[in-house]
Amino acid sequence: MSERIDTEVAIIGGGLGGCSAALHLSRRGVPVALLDKGAVGAGASGVNFGGVRRNGRHLEELPLAERSLVDYWRKLESWIGSDCEYAETGHLKFGRDEKDAAELEAYAEQALAHGLKLEILSRNALEERCPWVGEDGHVASWSPTDGQANPRLVGPAIARAARAEGVEIREQSEVTAIVQDGHGFELETENGILVRAKALINAAGAWGAKIAAMFGEEVILETVTPQMVVTEPMPYVIEPVTGVCGGSFYLRQIPRGNIIIGNGGGGVAELDASRAYVVPERTLETLRDVVRLIPRVADAHVIRVWTGLEGATPDHTPVLGPSRTTPGLFHSFGYSGHGFQLGPAAGAVLAELVRDGKSKSEIGAFGIERFAKPEEGSGGTARRAPNRRS
Ligand SMILES: Cc1cc2nc3c(=O)[nH]c(=O)nc-3n(C[C@H](O)[C@H](O)[C@H](O)COP(=O)(O)OP(=O)(O)OC[C@H]3O[C@@H](n4cnc5c(N)ncnc54)[C@H](O)[C@@H]3O)c2cc1C
């Protein structure tokens, strides 16, 4: 072995979940080592759309999303020393017909019971407030306190803050073997690092189920590849982040003028090679769909396309909580296309679980035991999120 690290907590994965947990733990005085097989913040956390929204989320995620917004997104500068271009621009979810209108209204009523206040905008209100919306925009739900941030900045900024607190971060260090005994965990990386720790956090994103399987915990994790597009700069008119019923696309414009567009998936995933590829036909389909709702996009030149690897659970909510089989092991993966917003608070939850054995956030719905086979004593049932991605 080229290096040996003895620590309290080892973290596999330097996305938002892992980096945030490392920062929270180190600020509570807990020694931490974080290992990533690539660069920190370069997985899904670094290539995502940048939507920081609660509108349309699974209702059980709303309390955690609220904690993320209030305690971290709004305080990024004081929390990690950079605002990462976070802006509370609001979020509009469009509907194209009466069926969508009914869906948006029903969700708004349910969300209100969970503390999220949404306003339903009629066609007339949309024409007045968003003159850039085309005829397809029949109705929308408006969430003024949602927003957006630059995903390329957030993960590295949290990692920098964690490093400054003393967290040992090793990049290009893939964990290939884990041994657990009565004293804790021993991790080996393919580049010769040996880490000994009393507790282990599995924050391995799309690879999270592989780590969980090493401890006898089976989770079916689909690899999804939302496809992203960015256009040349256009006059800045679209202030809110936008989405649409059915989730076929989402779009935001940054003050520099570039328009960023994403869809629900359709790229090619090569999980073992850590690679994902755009399928151009799917991108073109998405752009045709966008133009019907936001016609000005037809005039924009696309300057870049990309995709990334994300793990999606059957019920489209994350696995966040203690292991079912192994004391000292905690999971955080399977955010199913909407974990950027949740990441900062997910790290706080993980730190509480490691230090206090419980979290002040309600995370019962995210337990890994919901995926246990009936003969293993599951009792859990699959749930479906109202809006799958971003
Ligand atoms: C294209 C795209 C668009 C999205 N848009 C949005 C959005 O707008 N809003 C939103 O809220 N969410 C969005 N998401 C989802 C969001 O990005 C993810 O849910 C979130 O970033 C997941 O964070 P994570 O820390 O769990 O995983 P990741 O960021 O993927 O981090 C996991 C890390 O684990 C490392 N790792 C894996 N296995 C090992 C190993 N064996 N050893 C060492 N390291 C390992 C990987 O290298 C990786 O860096 C999007 C996702 C994608 C892909």
Ligand as a Chemical Component Dictionary entry (heavy atoms), coordinates in Angstrom:
data_LIG
# 
_chem_comp.id                   LIG 
_chem_comp.type                 NON-POLYMER 
_chem_comp.pdbx_formal_charge   0 
_chem_comp.three_letter_code    LIG 
# 
loop_
_chem_comp_atom.comp_id 
_chem_comp_atom.atom_id 
_chem_comp_atom.alt_atom_id 
_chem_comp_atom.type_symbol 
_chem_comp_atom.charge 
_chem_comp_atom.model_Cartn_x 
_chem_comp_atom.model_Cartn_y 
_chem_comp_atom.model_Cartn_z 
_chem_comp_atom.pdbx_ordinal 
LIG C1  C1  C 0 -27.664 15.352 -16.430 1  
LIG C2  C2  C 0 -28.276 15.443 -15.055 2  
LIG C3  C3  C 0 -29.146 16.498 -14.732 3  
LIG C4  C4  C 0 -29.665 16.618 -13.445 4  
LIG N1  N1  N 0 -30.365 17.748 -13.093 5  
LIG C5  C5  C 0 -30.699 17.960 -11.778 6  
LIG C6  C6  C 0 -31.308 19.181 -11.362 7  
LIG O1  O1  O 0 -31.494 20.111 -12.129 8  
LIG N2  N2  N 0 -31.693 19.316 -10.060 9  
LIG C7  C7  C 0 -31.494 18.324 -9.135  10 
LIG O2  O2  O 0 -31.888 18.500 -7.961  11 
LIG N3  N3  N 0 -30.855 17.182 -9.501  12 
LIG C8  C8  C 0 -30.452 16.974 -10.782 13 
LIG N4  N4  N 0 -29.817 15.824 -11.161 14 
LIG C9  C9  C 0 -29.545 14.826 -10.134 15 
LIG C10 C10 C 0 -28.368 15.206 -9.251  16 
LIG O3  O3  O 0 -27.289 15.686 -10.033 17 
LIG C11 C11 C 0 -27.940 13.972 -8.459  18 
LIG O4  O4  O 0 -29.077 13.411 -7.832  19 
LIG C12 C12 C 0 -26.934 14.313 -7.375  20 
LIG O5  O5  O 0 -25.906 15.115 -7.880  21 
LIG C13 C13 C 0 -26.387 13.007 -6.810  22 
LIG O6  O6  O 0 -25.324 13.315 -5.926  23 
LIG P1  P1  P 0 -24.493 12.136 -5.319  24 
LIG O7  O7  O 0 -23.482 12.747 -4.424  25 
LIG O8  O8  O 0 -25.419 11.118 -4.740  26 
LIG O9  O9  O 0 -23.813 11.408 -6.600  27 
LIG P2  P2  P 0 -22.648 11.884 -7.584  28 
LIG O10 O10 O 0 -22.581 13.337 -7.741  29 
LIG O11 O11 O 0 -22.770 11.050 -8.827  30 
LIG O12 O12 O 0 -21.348 11.449 -6.814  31 
LIG C14 C14 C 0 -21.018 10.091 -6.619  32 
LIG C15 C15 C 0 -19.513 9.982  -6.661  33 
LIG O13 O13 O 0 -19.133 8.670  -6.242  34 
LIG C16 C16 C 0 -17.940 8.339  -6.899  35 
LIG N5  N5  N 0 -17.762 6.873  -6.805  36 
LIG C17 C17 C 0 -18.605 5.911  -7.250  37 
LIG N6  N6  N 0 -18.109 4.685  -6.970  38 
LIG C18 C18 C 0 -16.907 4.881  -6.348  39 
LIG C19 C19 C 0 -15.914 4.008  -5.840  40 
LIG N7  N7  N 0 -16.035 2.674  -5.896  41 
LIG N8  N8  N 0 -14.804 4.550  -5.278  42 
LIG C20 C20 C 0 -14.641 5.900  -5.208  43 
LIG N9  N9  N 0 -15.567 6.778  -5.685  44 
LIG C21 C21 C 0 -16.692 6.279  -6.244  45 
LIG C22 C22 C 0 -18.161 8.867  -8.321  46 
LIG O14 O14 O 0 -16.935 9.082  -8.994  47 
LIG C23 C23 C 0 -18.924 10.160 -8.057  48 
LIG O15 O15 O 0 -18.085 11.315 -8.057  49 
LIG C24 C24 C 0 -29.348 15.637 -12.454 50 
LIG C25 C25 C 0 -28.514 14.555 -12.791 51 
LIG C26 C26 C 0 -27.970 14.455 -14.079 52 
LIG C27 C27 C 0 -27.057 13.293 -14.407 53 
# 
loop_
_chem_comp_bond.comp_id 
_chem_comp_bond.atom_id_1 
_chem_comp_bond.atom_id_2 
_chem_comp_bond.value_order 
_chem_comp_bond.pdbx_ordinal 
LIG C1  C2  SING 1  
LIG C2  C3  SING 2  
LIG C2  C26 DOUB 3  
LIG C3  C4  DOUB 4  
LIG C4  N1  SING 5  
LIG C4  C24 SING 6  
LIG N1  C5  DOUB 7  
LIG C5  C6  SING 8  
LIG C5  C8  SING 9  
LIG C6  O1  DOUB 10 
LIG C6  N2  SING 11 
LIG N2  C7  SING 12 
LIG C7  O2  DOUB 13 
LIG C7  N3  SING 14 
LIG N3  C8  DOUB 15 
LIG C8  N4  SING 16 
LIG N4  C9  SING 17 
LIG N4  C24 SING 18 
LIG C9  C10 SING 19 
LIG C10 O3  SING 20 
LIG C10 C11 SING 21 
LIG C11 O4  SING 22 
LIG C11 C12 SING 23 
LIG C12 O5  SING 24 
LIG C12 C13 SING 25 
LIG C13 O6  SING 26 
LIG O6  P1  SING 27 
LIG P1  O7  DOUB 28 
LIG P1  O8  SING 29 
LIG P1  O9  SING 30 
LIG O9  P2  SING 31 
LIG P2  O10 DOUB 32 
LIG P2  O11 SING 33 
LIG P2  O12 SING 34 
LIG O12 C14 SING 35 
LIG C14 C15 SING 36 
LIG C15 O13 SING 37 
LIG C15 C23 SING 38 
LIG O13 C16 SING 39 
LIG C16 N5  SING 40 
LIG C16 C22 SING 41 
LIG N5  C17 SING 42 
LIG N5  C21 SING 43 
LIG C17 N6  DOUB 44 
LIG N6  C18 SING 45 
LIG C18 C19 SING 46 
LIG C18 C21 DOUB 47 
LIG C19 N7  SING 48 
LIG C19 N8  DOUB 49 
LIG N8  C20 SING 50 
LIG C20 N9  DOUB 51 
LIG N9  C21 SING 52 
LIG C22 O14 SING 53 
LIG C22 C23 SING 54 
LIG C23 O15 SING 55 
LIG C24 C25 DOUB 56 
LIG C25 C26 SING 57 
LIG C26 C27 SING 58 
# 
